[in-house]
Amino acid sequence: MSPLAHLLRGGITAYQWTIRPVIGAHCRFVPSCSEYAKEAIATHGAVKGAGLAAWRILRCNPWCAGGHDPVPPRRCDSP
């Protein structure tokens, strides 16, 4: 993983240990949005993973049913 990916995952872990216990875990999706973000960054890299995580957070609202939403697998570009 790139240094940026490590930095982003560290920030997410810090959020999980400090802020999340205070505000509570009320995510509509499984896995939670922060776990999704960590997995997306590990799978797709810092830029695309952060984009996937941002899209997921935008979908986490009262008008969305939620449910099981795994990180999409990485595409193989080889023939």
KACORSUL-V80295 format. One record per backbone hydrogen bond with DSSP energy under -0.5 kcal/mol. NH is the residue of the N-H (numbers start at 1). CO is the residue of the C=O. If there is no record, write none. Layout:
# KACORSUL-V80295
nh-><NH | NH>
co-><CO | CO>
This chain:
# KACORSUL-V80295
nh-><6 | 7 | 8 | 9 | 10 | 11 | 12 | 13 | 14 | 15 | 16 | 17 | 18 | 19 | 20 | 22 | 22 | 23 | 24 | 26 | 30 | 36 | 37 | 38 | 39 | 40 | 41 | 42 | 43 | 44 | 45 | 49 | 50 | 51 | 52 | 53 | 54 | 55 | 56 | 57 | 58 | 59 | 60 | 60 | 61 | 64 | 67 | 69 | 77>
co-><2 | 3 | 4 | 5 | 6 | 7 | 8 | 9 | 10 | 11 | 12 | 13 | 14 | 15 | 15 | 18 | 19 | 19 | 20 | 24 | 67 | 32 | 33 | 34 | 35 | 36 | 37 | 38 | 39 | 40 | 41 | 45 | 46 | 47 | 48 | 49 | 50 | 51 | 52 | 53 | 54 | 55 | 56 | 57 | 59 | 61 | 28 | 30 | 75>
